[in-house]
Structures are given as C-alpha cells and as structure tokens.
Amino acid sequence: MVEMGKPSVRFCPQLKGFGMLCFTIPFTMIGAVMECLRIVLAVTRPLSDWVLNFFYRLVMGKSKVLPPIDNKILLLSAVELAEKIRKRQLSCEEVMRAYVARSREVHKYINAATDERYDAALKEARAVDAMLASTTKTEEEIARDTPLLGVPFSCKEAIGVKGMLQTCGLVRAKGRLCPKDSDSAAMYRKAGAIPYAVTNVPELCMWWESANHVYGMTKNPYDNARTVGGSSGGEGAIIAAAAAVIGIGNDIAGSIRLPASFCGIYGHKPSRDLISNKGTFPDSEDEFDQFVSTGPMCRYAQDLPLLTRVLSNNSSKVPWDAKVDFRKVRIYYMEEIPDFLQRSTPDIKNAVRKAVTHFEEQFGQKAVKVNLPEMKYAFNMWECKLLECGGPSFKSALAEDGKINLHWELFKCLFGLSEHTLPAIYFGMVDRRTKDKFYHKCLEMYDDLKRKFEDIFQGDAIFLLPTQCEPPMHYLTTIPKYPNIGYTCIFSILGYPSTQIPTGFSDGVPIGIQAISRQFQDHLTIAAGLELDKVFGGWVSPCPITA
C-alpha cells in the first residue's frame, strides 16, 4: 500500500546551500539580486545549462527510470477506454485495477499522488460493470448520457474531490478533507468518470514547481532533476507516467500549460467564464476568479474536445460541432518574446517553425510572423492586472489573514524550520503592491496589447507561441527565471483559450507550444492541437513499453 499524505521528498533538501546563498541577502535587495542572477543565466547560456546539468547530477544523482508500462490498457485514450467499456470489451474494474496498480508503482519515483481512494474507486467500477450487465440502454444512449463511463481520472489536490485531502500544500491545513466535489470534478463524475487520486501542488498553487512541506516535491518522470512545473505539476507527472489518462487542473498564470509542457502532455486553458472554478481551496470566488481557468489535462489529443465539453457542461458559448477548415483559419506566430532574457532556445524555435510550415504546406496558408513589443512586459502586465483587481496579497494569503514576518520565515527556512517553501517566501517578498508610474504604464501597455490581439483574432485565427522559452528547468532556478511565465500568464489575464501541444524533446526533456485564439474559440485551439498531434506525435513514454 502506498502511503499518501506524508512528504516522501523534502523540498529539495540537497540544495539547501543554494537557498542559503540566495536568501542571506537583505530583503530590499532580493528582487535585484534575482534579476542579476537571471541575467547571468541568460547571458551565459548554453554554458550555464551545461554547468547546471553537471551540478544537479552531482548533487541529486542519476535520474531514475520509471518501471516499464506492461499493460495495454494504460496506452488507450479516455475515448477508447469509454468505448470499450460501453461495448463490454473491457470491464471497468480491470481498467481501474490497471491504473491503481500503475499509480502505486510509480509513486516512489515521482511523488505525484497526495491522497487516494483506490478501494472506493474499485467498488464504483464494479457498480458500473453491474449496471452495464443489466441496463436496457443502447450503446448510443450510454455514450450520449455518460460519455466517460468507467474512465478513471486524477485531480489536482486544490480542486475538490469529496472526502479527499485538500490542503493546497499548506502546513496549517494538513489533514483538511474536502467537504464536497468541486464543480469540475462533479462534471467528470456526471459523465461517468471515476476519481481515484488527487495530486501535488506548490504552496497555495502560486509557483511553477510543485513542492511543499506537506507532501514534498513532485519529480519529472523524464528527468528527476528537472521541475514538473506548477501549479498542476502533480497532474502533469502522473499523466505523463501513465498512472492517469485524464485529469483536471486550473490555471492563473500557466498552471495547466506549463506542467503539461514540461511533462510532454496536452492541457487546455479554456476561455474565461466557460468552466466553473467553484470548489477549489483556497476559495477562488473573489477578485482573482476572473483570471483563473479550470480545464483538462490528458495524454492524448483526441480526448481534449470531449473533456472540455464535459467540463463546460456542454456550454453553448463554444460552437463545439463547427467543422474547422484550416484553409480558412489565419495563422499568426511568434518564435519568442522580444526580450534577450526571454529568448527561446533553438529547439523551441524550431518547433514553432515546424508547426507553421505544416499549416502552410498542408492548407495553403501564408502564416504571419507578428511583432508585439509589449510582450516583453507580459509578466509585469500580469502582476499589475492582479493588483488592479484588488485581490489579497500573497503575503496575506500565506498568513491566512493573520500576521507573518517574512524576514523571520526566511531565517527559519535557511535551517529547514519554516513551514513555508523558499519560492513561497520569495513570492511573498516580491509580490507587487505599489501602484507607481510603472504600474500605470503596464496597464496602458496591456490595453495596447489587447487591441492588437483583437485585430489579430478578427474572424477565425490562431496564434502560435512557445509555452515556455526553454525546456523544464532545474529545481529552484525557477526563482530568478520567474518573469519567464510571461509566455503563459498574459493569456490568463486576457481570458483567451490556449491549448498546450507537446512538440518533442530538448536535452532529453519535453517541450511544447501553445495555440491561442479569442474568447470562446476553444474549438479552434483544440483543433490545432489535434492537427499538430499528427506532426509531433504527442505524448512519448518516459519509460520502456513492454505491453
């Protein structure tokens, strides 16, 4: 039995010295020091990448390869699983047993699951089999009413599943159980899917690594020294490891797309106001809710249309049944944000070019490379829009409306005594709270950028952009590189749909690009994902397949 709810890995204890180096600096200088480190890492690339690879290998050892995938059930998409269960070609119980066994098997390698309901899920699976044995419904009626009947799913821990742990990585919330299903988990259940595990997140879901002092650190299935991303990093890892086929994440700055990219799977950040965010912890029903999007994560592109439709409760806001003809869809793209510190690596630029070339050659398109200088400040615009909406500071959220002394927490952190992680303390320190001249300038730039995107998205159009400018980073280097989330966070505040598409590997780890369109054109970006799946091949197993 896998023991959940205990940290199997402390937040990068091998790198405590690195944390000490970073945080023995006076509080007033911390932002400037991190920016200097970011410049050094960018200027010296690719040498700095090689040095970091060598250092992390020396400290953390050789990456552990996951056990081979030895069951063919684990290689079927959710659509295929549901069809085979409906047709009685597979029993729901044997499908669930396959995923329970795989989840237990890989847990010690990746530490993705934080709580499980394996016995309850198996009981529900047997109930599905009993229902199918006695029902008078036709296969077509079952597919219409419960299109995901019998399909196992995992869920981000912060997104509620009734009776399961929901702590959001906060030590003070350790042991907290979710009182009822979130709206999104309820939608999957309504469609017939069965939850069996919830997965890891960073503290308060506000970082792009997935580690905390409740459950420990989730490791990338492709390279244990690299981040899985965040905040839906546990979902990215468990799906990539073939221990889940579909899941649920949410996204305020890239929290679906970054883990999906870093783990080589698909993820869709839906349009604003398409899918309910209710049922998360901490509660998102405040000013920030307009920037949060709940959406699907999965291994196979063919599952994205159904999953998004199910989570949206078949919303009529999106023309789901409209046939997408890419001969009539305009293609725009950028290979990188126009900023030296955010420039893309060659492999990621090549991935964008390969996607563009496909649309040009297959559909007679002439793709347009655009220049959006405002994108250089995407991260700053995101910060300022969050401040404009009047939501609480991250510092106050850490304190749960109480008092917190970040200097003291920083000091305790150096000795492993704080209940908060280095990234959480850092974010609390640098979280923008000042409405100065630069703040107002950023809001002006945001308005200009929004107008430009509105012009781009007249009619049917998609915009291709890297999901991140480099492959998955090494642990804690996400701190100085934090502004690089500009690639994803800008579309969270714009409210546009964005589909993350795996595009292969760089330095042995996954990379990806995203397809973006205007609000409620989710079917277009998902269609782009389906089309580019033919080009890049989608998910690639991080371990041998012996099934």
C-alpha positions as CSV (number, residue, x, y, z in Angstrom):
1,M,0.0,0.0,0.0
2,V,1.4,3.4,-1.0
3,E,1.3,5.8,2.0
4,M,-0.1,9.1,0.9
5,G,-0.1,12.4,2.7
6,K,3.5,12.1,4.0
7,P,6.3,14.0,2.4
8,S,8.4,11.4,0.6
9,V,10.8,14.2,-0.5
10,R,11.5,17.4,1.4
11,F,11.6,20.4,-0.8
12,C,15.0,19.9,-2.4
13,P,17.0,19.4,0.8
14,Q,20.1,18.7,-1.3
15,L,20.0,22.3,-2.4
16,K,19.7,24.0,1.0
17,G,23.1,25.7,0.5
18,F,21.8,27.2,-2.8
19,G,18.8,28.6,-0.8
20,M,21.1,30.0,1.8
21,L,23.2,31.7,-0.8
22,C,20.1,33.3,-2.3
23,F,18.4,34.4,0.9
24,T,21.2,35.7,3.2
25,I,20.8,38.9,1.1
26,P,18.9,41.9,2.7
27,F,15.2,41.9,1.9
28,T,15.3,45.2,0.0
29,M,17.8,43.7,-2.5
30,I,16.3,40.3,-3.1
31,G,14.4,41.3,-6.3
32,A,17.5,43.0,-7.8
33,V,19.8,40.0,-6.9
34,M,17.4,37.6,-8.5
35,E,17.2,39.8,-11.6
36,C,21.0,39.8,-11.8
37,L,21.1,36.0,-11.5
38,R,18.6,35.8,-14.3
39,I,20.8,38.0,-16.5
40,V,23.8,35.8,-15.8
41,L,22.0,32.6,-16.6
42,A,20.7,34.1,-19.8
43,V,24.0,35.7,-21.0
44,T,26.0,32.5,-20.3
45,R,23.5,30.1,-21.9
46,P,24.2,27.4,-23.1
47,L,27.2,27.2,-20.8
48,S,25.1,27.8,-17.7
49,D,22.7,25.0,-18.8
50,W,25.7,22.6,-19.0
51,V,27.0,23.7,-15.6
52,L,23.6,23.3,-14.0
53,N,23.2,19.9,-15.6
54,F,26.6,18.8,-14.2
55,F,25.8,20.3,-10.7
56,Y,22.4,18.7,-10.3
57,R,23.6,15.4,-11.5
58,L,26.4,15.6,-8.9
59,V,24.1,16.5,-6.1
60,M,21.0,14.5,-7.0
61,G,22.5,11.6,-8.7
62,K,21.4,9.8,-11.9
63,S,17.7,10.2,-12.9
64,K,15.7,7.1,-12.1
65,V,13.9,5.5,-15.0
66,L,10.3,4.5,-14.2
67,P,9.2,0.9,-14.3
68,P,8.1,-0.2,-17.8
69,I,4.4,0.0,-18.9
70,D,3.3,-3.6,-19.1
71,N,-0.4,-3.3,-19.5
72,K,-2.0,-2.3,-22.9
73,I,-5.0,-0.7,-21.0
74,L,-2.6,2.1,-19.9
75,L,-2.0,3.0,-23.6
76,L,-5.6,3.7,-24.5
77,S,-7.1,7.1,-24.7
78,A,-10.1,8.0,-22.5
79,V,-12.3,8.0,-25.6
80,E,-11.1,4.5,-26.4
81,L,-11.5,3.3,-22.9
82,A,-15.1,4.6,-22.6
83,E,-16.0,2.9,-25.9
84,K,-14.5,-0.4,-24.9
85,I,-16.3,-0.3,-21.6
86,R,-19.6,0.5,-23.2
87,K,-19.1,-2.3,-25.7
88,R,-18.2,-4.7,-22.8
89,Q,-14.8,-5.4,-24.5
90,L,-13.2,-4.3,-21.2
91,S,-14.6,-4.3,-17.7
92,C,-14.5,-1.1,-15.8
93,E,-12.9,-3.0,-12.9
94,E,-9.9,-4.2,-14.9
95,V,-9.4,-0.7,-16.2
96,M,-9.4,0.7,-12.7
97,R,-7.2,-2.0,-11.4
98,A,-4.6,-1.2,-14.1
99,Y,-4.5,2.4,-13.1
100,V,-4.5,1.7,-9.4
101,A,-1.5,-0.7,-9.8
102,R,0.4,1.8,-12.0
103,S,-0.2,4.7,-9.6
104,R,1.1,2.6,-6.7
105,E,4.1,1.5,-8.8
106,V,5.3,5.0,-9.9
107,H,4.6,6.8,-6.7
108,K,8.1,6.4,-5.1
109,Y,9.7,7.6,-8.4
110,I,7.6,10.8,-8.9
111,N,5.7,11.5,-5.7
112,A,2.7,12.9,-7.6
113,A,-0.3,11.5,-5.8
114,T,-1.1,13.1,-2.4
115,D,-4.2,11.0,-1.5
116,E,-6.1,8.1,-3.0
117,R,-9.4,6.4,-2.9
118,Y,-8.4,3.1,-4.6
119,D,-10.9,0.8,-2.8
120,A,-13.8,3.2,-3.3
121,A,-12.9,3.6,-6.9
122,L,-12.8,-0.2,-7.5
123,K,-16.2,-0.5,-5.8
124,E,-17.6,2.1,-8.1
125,A,-16.0,0.4,-11.1
126,R,-17.7,-2.9,-10.1
127,A,-21.0,-1.0,-9.9
128,V,-20.5,0.3,-13.4
129,D,-20.0,-3.3,-14.6
130,A,-23.1,-4.4,-12.9
131,M,-25.1,-1.6,-14.4
132,L,-23.9,-2.5,-17.9
133,A,-24.8,-6.1,-17.4
134,S,-28.4,-5.2,-16.6
135,T,-29.1,-2.0,-18.5
136,T,-31.6,-1.7,-21.3
137,K,-29.8,1.4,-22.7
138,T,-28.2,1.2,-26.1
139,E,-24.5,2.0,-26.5
140,E,-25.5,5.2,-28.2
141,E,-27.6,6.3,-25.3
142,I,-24.8,5.4,-22.8
143,A,-22.4,7.4,-24.9
144,R,-24.8,10.4,-25.0
145,D,-25.6,10.4,-21.3
146,T,-22.3,9.2,-19.8
147,P,-19.5,9.7,-22.4
148,L,-16.7,8.9,-19.9
149,L,-18.4,6.0,-18.2
150,G,-15.9,4.0,-16.3
151,V,-12.8,6.1,-17.1
152,P,-10.5,6.7,-14.2
153,F,-9.4,10.3,-13.5
154,S,-7.0,12.1,-11.2
155,C,-7.5,15.6,-10.0
156,K,-5.3,18.5,-8.8
157,E,-5.4,18.4,-5.0
158,A,-6.6,22.0,-4.7
159,I,-9.6,21.2,-6.9
160,G,-12.0,19.4,-4.5
161,V,-12.9,15.7,-4.6
162,K,-15.3,14.9,-1.8
163,G,-13.7,13.1,1.2
164,M,-10.1,13.5,-0.1
165,L,-7.3,15.7,1.2
166,Q,-7.4,19.3,0.1
167,T,-4.6,21.3,1.7
168,C,-3.2,23.3,-1.2
169,G,0.3,22.4,0.3
170,L,-0.3,24.5,3.4
171,V,1.1,23.0,6.6
172,R,-1.6,24.7,8.6
173,A,-4.2,22.9,6.5
174,K,-2.6,19.5,6.8
175,G,-5.3,16.8,7.1
176,R,-8.1,19.0,5.8
177,L,-10.7,17.0,3.9
178,C,-12.8,18.3,1.1
179,P,-16.5,18.5,2.1
180,K,-17.9,18.2,-1.4
181,D,-16.9,17.8,-5.1
182,S,-15.8,20.8,-7.0
183,D,-18.0,21.7,-9.9
184,S,-15.3,20.3,-12.4
185,A,-14.9,17.0,-10.5
186,A,-18.7,16.8,-10.4
187,M,-18.9,17.3,-14.2
188,Y,-16.4,14.4,-14.8
189,R,-18.5,12.2,-12.4
190,K,-21.7,13.2,-14.1
191,A,-20.1,12.0,-17.4
192,G,-19.4,8.6,-15.7
193,A,-15.7,9.1,-14.9
194,I,-14.4,7.8,-11.5
195,P,-11.8,9.7,-9.4
196,Y,-9.1,7.6,-7.7
197,A,-6.3,10.1,-6.7
198,V,-5.5,13.7,-6.1
199,T,-2.1,15.2,-6.9
200,N,0.5,17.6,-5.7
201,V,0.7,21.3,-6.0
202,P,3.1,24.1,-4.8
203,E,2.2,26.0,-1.7
204,L,-1.0,28.0,-2.3
205,C,-0.8,27.0,-6.0
206,M,1.3,30.1,-6.8
207,W,4.6,28.8,-8.2
208,W,5.8,26.9,-11.2
209,E,7.3,24.0,-9.3
210,S,5.2,21.5,-7.4
211,A,6.6,21.1,-3.9
212,N,5.5,21.9,-0.3
213,H,6.2,20.9,3.2
214,V,3.0,18.7,3.5
215,Y,3.7,16.2,0.7
216,G,7.2,17.0,-0.5
217,M,8.4,17.5,-4.1
218,T,7.0,16.0,-7.3
219,K,9.7,14.8,-9.7
220,N,9.6,15.0,-13.5
221,P,9.2,11.4,-15.0
222,Y,11.7,12.3,-17.7
223,D,14.5,13.7,-15.5
224,N,14.2,13.7,-11.8
225,A,16.4,16.9,-11.5
226,R,14.0,19.0,-13.5
227,T,10.8,20.6,-12.4
228,V,7.4,19.3,-13.4
229,G,6.1,22.8,-13.5
230,G,3.2,24.1,-11.5
231,S,0.9,24.6,-10.1
232,S,-0.8,21.5,-11.6
233,G,2.5,19.7,-11.6
234,G,1.3,16.5,-9.9
235,E,-1.3,16.1,-12.6
236,G,1.4,16.6,-15.3
237,A,3.6,14.0,-13.7
238,I,1.0,11.3,-13.0
239,I,-0.5,11.6,-16.5
240,A,3.0,11.5,-18.2
241,A,3.9,8.5,-16.2
242,A,0.9,6.6,-17.5
243,A,-0.6,6.4,-14.0
244,A,-3.6,8.5,-15.1
245,V,-5.1,9.1,-18.5
246,I,-7.1,12.3,-17.9
247,G,-7.1,14.9,-15.1
248,I,-8.2,18.3,-14.0
249,G,-6.0,21.4,-13.4
250,N,-6.5,25.1,-13.1
251,D,-4.6,28.0,-14.4
252,I,-4.0,31.6,-13.4
253,A,-0.6,32.1,-15.0
254,G,0.2,28.9,-16.8
255,S,-0.6,26.3,-14.2
256,I,-2.2,23.9,-16.7
257,R,0.0,24.7,-19.7
258,L,3.5,24.7,-18.0
259,P,3.2,21.3,-16.3
260,A,1.6,19.9,-19.5
261,S,4.6,21.2,-21.5
262,F,7.2,20.1,-19.0
263,C,5.7,16.6,-18.8
264,G,5.0,16.2,-22.5
265,I,1.2,16.0,-22.4
266,Y,-1.8,18.1,-23.5
267,G,-3.5,20.7,-21.5
268,H,-6.2,23.2,-22.3
269,K,-6.7,26.6,-20.5
270,P,-10.3,27.4,-21.5
271,S,-11.8,30.8,-22.2
272,R,-12.8,32.9,-19.3
273,D,-16.3,32.1,-18.0
274,L,-16.5,28.8,-19.8
275,I,-15.8,26.3,-17.0
276,S,-16.8,26.8,-13.3
277,N,-13.9,27.3,-10.8
278,K,-16.1,26.6,-7.7
279,G,-14.9,24.1,-5.1
280,T,-11.2,25.0,-5.0
281,F,-9.2,25.6,-1.9
282,P,-8.4,28.4,-1.1
283,D,-11.7,29.6,-2.5
284,S,-11.3,31.4,-5.9
285,E,-14.6,33.2,-5.6
286,D,-13.0,36.6,-5.2
287,E,-11.5,39.2,-7.5
288,F,-8.9,36.7,-8.8
289,D,-11.6,34.4,-10.1
290,Q,-11.8,36.2,-13.4
291,F,-8.2,35.2,-14.1
292,V,-8.5,31.5,-13.1
293,S,-9.5,28.9,-15.6
294,T,-10.2,25.2,-14.8
295,G,-9.5,22.8,-17.6
296,P,-8.5,19.3,-18.7
297,M,-5.1,17.7,-18.8
298,C,-4.5,14.5,-20.8
299,R,-2.1,12.2,-22.6
300,Y,-4.0,12.0,-25.9
301,A,-5.1,14.9,-28.1
302,Q,-8.3,13.1,-29.1
303,D,-9.6,13.4,-25.6
304,L,-9.4,17.2,-25.4
305,P,-12.7,18.0,-27.3
306,L,-14.8,15.7,-25.2
307,L,-13.1,16.6,-21.8
308,T,-13.5,20.4,-22.4
309,R,-17.1,19.9,-23.5
310,V,-17.9,17.8,-20.4
311,L,-16.2,20.3,-18.0
312,S,-18.2,23.2,-19.6
313,N,-21.4,21.3,-19.1
314,N,-21.8,21.3,-22.9
315,S,-21.8,25.1,-22.9
316,S,-23.4,26.8,-25.9
317,K,-20.8,29.6,-25.8
318,V,-18.5,27.5,-27.9
319,P,-19.5,26.1,-31.3
320,W,-18.3,22.6,-30.5
321,D,-19.8,21.0,-33.6
322,A,-18.4,23.5,-36.1
323,K,-16.1,21.9,-38.6
324,V,-12.7,23.6,-38.6
325,D,-11.2,24.1,-42.0
326,F,-7.6,25.3,-41.6
327,R,-7.6,26.6,-45.2
328,K,-9.9,29.3,-43.8
329,V,-8.1,29.9,-40.5
330,R,-5.4,32.6,-40.4
331,I,-2.2,31.6,-38.7
332,Y,-0.1,34.1,-36.7
333,Y,3.0,33.3,-34.7
334,M,6.0,34.4,-32.6
335,E,9.1,32.3,-32.0
336,E,9.9,34.1,-28.8
337,I,9.1,37.1,-26.7
338,P,11.2,40.1,-28.0
339,D,13.5,40.3,-24.9
340,F,17.0,39.0,-24.6
341,L,16.2,37.5,-21.2
342,Q,13.2,35.6,-22.5
343,R,14.6,34.4,-25.8
344,S,13.7,30.9,-26.9
345,T,16.2,28.0,-27.3
346,P,16.9,26.8,-30.8
347,D,14.8,23.6,-30.3
348,I,11.8,25.5,-29.2
349,K,12.1,28.0,-32.1
350,N,12.3,25.0,-34.5
351,A,9.1,23.5,-33.0
352,V,7.2,26.7,-33.8
353,R,8.6,26.8,-37.3
354,K,7.7,23.2,-37.9
355,A,4.1,23.9,-36.8
356,V,3.9,26.9,-39.0
357,T,5.4,25.0,-42.0
358,H,2.8,22.3,-41.6
359,F,-0.1,24.7,-41.8
360,E,1.5,26.5,-44.8
361,E,2.2,23.3,-46.7
362,Q,-0.9,21.3,-45.9
363,F,-3.5,24.1,-46.1
364,G,-2.0,26.6,-48.5
365,Q,-1.6,29.2,-45.7
366,K,0.7,32.1,-45.5
367,A,1.4,32.4,-41.8
368,V,2.2,35.8,-40.5
369,K,5.1,36.4,-38.1
370,V,4.0,39.2,-35.8
371,N,6.0,41.7,-33.7
372,L,4.4,42.5,-30.4
373,P,6.9,44.6,-28.4
374,E,4.5,44.8,-25.4
375,M,5.0,41.1,-24.8
376,K,8.4,41.9,-23.3
377,Y,6.4,43.1,-20.3
378,A,3.9,40.3,-20.2
379,F,4.8,39.2,-16.7
380,N,4.7,42.8,-15.4
381,M,1.3,43.3,-17.0
382,W,0.0,40.2,-15.3
383,E,1.3,41.4,-11.9
384,C,-0.4,44.8,-12.4
385,K,-3.7,43.4,-13.5
386,L,-3.8,41.2,-10.4
387,L,-3.1,44.3,-8.3
388,E,-5.7,46.3,-10.2
389,C,-8.4,43.8,-9.4
390,G,-7.9,44.4,-5.7
391,G,-7.3,40.9,-4.5
392,P,-5.4,40.0,-1.4
393,S,-1.6,39.9,-1.4
394,F,0.2,36.6,-1.5
395,K,1.8,37.5,1.9
396,S,-1.7,37.8,3.5
397,A,-2.8,34.5,1.9
398,L,0.2,32.8,3.4
399,A,-0.7,34.1,6.8
400,E,-4.4,33.2,6.3
401,D,-5.4,36.8,7.3
402,G,-3.1,36.6,10.2
403,K,0.4,38.1,10.7
404,I,3.5,36.7,9.1
405,N,7.1,38.0,9.3
406,L,8.7,37.1,6.0
407,H,12.2,38.0,7.3
408,W,11.7,35.6,10.2
409,E,10.3,32.9,7.9
410,L,13.3,33.4,5.6
411,F,15.7,32.9,8.5
412,K,13.9,29.8,9.6
413,C,13.9,28.5,6.1
414,L,17.7,28.5,5.9
415,F,17.7,25.9,8.6
416,G,14.7,23.9,7.3
417,L,12.5,25.2,10.2
418,S,9.9,27.2,8.3
419,E,6.6,25.7,7.3
420,H,6.8,27.7,4.1
421,T,9.0,26.9,1.0
422,L,11.6,29.2,-0.5
423,P,9.5,30.0,-3.5
424,A,6.5,31.0,-1.4
425,I,8.6,33.2,0.8
426,Y,10.3,34.8,-2.2
427,F,6.9,35.4,-3.9
428,G,5.6,37.0,-0.7
429,M,8.6,39.3,-0.7
430,V,8.4,40.5,-4.3
431,D,4.6,40.4,-4.8
432,R,3.9,43.8,-6.4
433,R,1.7,46.0,-4.1
434,T,2.7,49.5,-5.3
435,K,0.6,51.5,-7.9
436,D,3.5,53.6,-9.2
437,K,4.3,55.1,-12.6
438,F,5.4,51.7,-13.9
439,Y,2.1,50.1,-12.8
440,H,0.1,52.6,-14.8
441,K,2.5,52.2,-17.8
442,C,1.9,48.5,-17.6
443,L,-1.9,48.9,-17.7
444,E,-1.5,51.2,-20.7
445,M,0.6,48.6,-22.5
446,Y,-1.9,45.9,-21.6
447,D,-4.7,47.9,-23.3
448,D,-2.5,48.4,-26.4
449,L,-1.7,44.6,-26.5
450,K,-5.3,43.7,-26.1
451,R,-6.3,45.9,-29.0
452,K,-3.6,44.2,-31.2
453,F,-4.8,40.8,-30.3
454,E,-8.4,41.8,-31.0
455,D,-7.2,42.8,-34.5
456,I,-5.3,39.5,-34.9
457,F,-8.4,37.5,-33.9
458,Q,-10.9,39.1,-36.3
459,G,-12.6,36.1,-37.9
460,D,-11.1,32.6,-37.4
461,A,-7.4,32.8,-36.4
462,I,-4.9,31.2,-34.1
463,F,-1.7,32.5,-32.6
464,L,1.2,30.1,-32.1
465,L,3.8,30.8,-29.3
466,P,6.1,28.7,-27.2
467,T,4.6,27.6,-23.9
468,Q,7.9,28.3,-22.3
469,C,11.2,29.7,-23.8
470,E,13.3,26.7,-22.6
471,P,12.9,23.1,-21.5
472,P,12.0,22.2,-17.9
473,M,14.3,24.0,-15.6
474,H,16.3,22.6,-12.7
475,Y,14.9,23.0,-9.2
476,L,15.0,26.5,-7.7
477,T,16.3,28.1,-10.9
478,T,12.6,28.9,-11.4
479,I,13.1,31.7,-8.8
480,P,15.3,34.0,-10.9
481,K,13.5,32.9,-14.0
482,Y,10.1,33.7,-12.6
483,P,9.3,36.5,-15.1
484,N,9.5,34.0,-17.9
485,I,6.0,32.9,-17.1
486,G,5.1,35.9,-19.3
487,Y,4.7,33.3,-22.2
488,T,1.6,32.0,-20.5
489,C,0.3,34.4,-17.8
490,I,-0.6,37.1,-20.4
491,F,-3.4,34.9,-21.8
492,S,-4.8,34.2,-18.4
493,I,-5.5,37.9,-17.9
494,L,-6.7,38.3,-21.4
495,G,-9.2,35.5,-20.9
496,Y,-8.2,33.7,-24.2
497,P,-8.3,29.9,-24.7
498,S,-4.9,28.3,-25.0
499,T,-4.0,24.7,-25.8
500,Q,-0.6,23.3,-24.9
501,I,0.8,20.9,-27.5
502,P,3.8,18.6,-26.9
503,T,6.3,19.1,-29.7
504,G,9.1,16.6,-28.8
505,F,12.2,16.9,-26.7
506,S,15.2,19.1,-26.0
507,D,18.1,17.9,-23.8
508,G,16.1,14.8,-23.1
509,V,13.0,16.5,-21.6
510,P,9.7,17.6,-23.2
511,I,9.0,21.0,-24.8
512,G,5.8,22.4,-26.2
513,I,4.0,25.3,-27.9
514,Q,0.6,26.8,-27.4
515,A,-2.2,27.6,-29.8
516,I,-4.3,30.7,-28.7
517,S,-7.4,32.3,-30.1
518,R,-10.1,34.8,-29.0
519,Q,-12.6,34.1,-26.2
520,F,-14.9,31.1,-26.8
521,Q,-13.0,29.9,-29.8
522,D,-11.8,26.9,-27.8
523,H,-12.7,24.6,-30.6
524,L,-10.2,26.3,-32.8
525,T,-7.2,25.9,-30.5
526,I,-8.2,22.3,-29.6
527,A,-8.5,21.6,-33.4
528,A,-4.9,23.0,-33.8
529,G,-3.8,20.6,-31.1
530,L,-5.4,17.7,-32.9
531,E,-3.8,18.7,-36.2
532,L,-0.3,19.2,-34.8
533,D,-0.6,15.9,-33.0
534,K,-0.1,14.4,-36.5
535,V,3.1,16.4,-36.9
536,F,4.8,15.9,-33.5
537,G,3.3,12.6,-32.4
538,G,2.0,13.7,-29.0
539,W,3.0,12.0,-25.7
540,V,6.1,9.8,-25.7
541,S,6.6,7.4,-22.8
542,P,9.3,8.3,-20.2
543,C,10.0,4.6,-19.8
544,P,10.1,1.4,-21.8
545,I,6.8,-0.1,-23.0
546,T,6.6,-3.9,-22.7
547,A,2.8,-4.3,-23.1
